[in-house]
């Protein structure tokens, strides 16, 4: 019985020496990051649609302004006698 007690004390002492010799290890827990949602394509499509519509409106307005301006120049230009644009009556 004494030998068994001596053996257990020796084993306990050896395990204490071994644990003191090892550097302390920090317990690190890794928590998984939440998955990032994919970038929304809906708002991108809305932005592109708005830009396309605005571009079309600007182009149409420019064409209408050009046509109206050129038609005014044609009506104002003096023409030969007897035509619509002539000032001689």
C-alpha positions in Angstrom: 0.0 0.0 0.0 2.8 2.4 0.8 4.4 1.7 -2.6 1.2 2.5 -4.3 0.8 5.8 -2.4 4.4 6.7 -3.2 3.9 5.9 -6.8 0.7 8.1 -7.0 2.5 11.0 -5.3 5.5 10.6 -7.7 3.1 10.5 -10.7 1.3 13.6 -9.5 4.5 15.4 -8.9 5.7 14.5 -12.4 2.5 15.8 -14.0 2.8 19.0 -12.1 6.4 19.5 -13.3 5.4 18.7 -16.9 2.5 21.2 -16.8 4.7 23.9 -15.4 7.3 23.3 -18.1 4.8 23.8 -20.9 4.1 27.4 -21.7 0.6 28.4 -20.9 -1.7 28.2 -23.8 -4.5 30.7 -24.4 -7.8 29.2 -25.1 -9.0 30.7 -28.3 -12.5 30.2 -29.6 -13.2 31.0 -33.2 -16.7 32.2 -33.9 -17.7 32.0 -37.5 -18.5 35.3 -39.1 -22.0 35.8 -40.3 -22.2 35.4 -44.1 -22.4 38.8 -45.8 -25.4 39.2 -48.0 -24.7 39.4 -51.7 -24.7 42.9 -53.1 -28.2 43.9 -54.2 -28.6 44.1 -57.9 -32.1 45.6 -57.7 -31.0 49.1 -56.8 -28.2 49.0 -59.5 -30.8 48.1 -62.1 -33.1 50.9 -61.0 -30.2 53.4 -61.2 -29.3 52.2 -64.7 -33.0 52.4 -65.8 -33.3 56.0 -64.4 -30.1 57.1 -66.2 -31.2 55.6 -69.5 -34.6 57.3 -69.3 -33.0 60.6 -68.4 -30.6 60.3 -71.3 -33.4 59.5 -73.7 -35.4 62.5 -72.5 -32.4 64.8 -72.9 -31.7 63.6 -76.4 -35.4 64.0 -77.4 -35.6 67.5 -76.0 -32.4 68.5 -77.8 -33.8 67.2 -81.1 -37.1 69.0 -80.6 -35.3 72.2 -79.7 -33.2 71.9 -82.8 -36.1 71.3 -85.1 -38.1 74.2 -83.6 -35.1 76.5 -83.8 -34.5 75.5 -87.5 -38.1 75.9 -88.4 -38.2 79.4 -87.0 -35.1 80.4 -88.9 -36.8 79.1 -92.1 -40.0 81.2 -91.4 -38.1 84.3 -90.6 -35.8 84.3 -93.6 -36.9 86.8 -96.2 -37.9 85.1 -99.4 -38.6 86.3 -103.0 -41.7 88.5 -103.6 -44.9 86.7 -103.4 -43.8 84.0 -101.0 -44.9 83.4 -97.5 -41.7 84.9 -95.9 -41.6 88.1 -98.0 -42.3 91.4 -96.3 -43.3 93.2 -99.6 -47.0 93.4 -100.1 
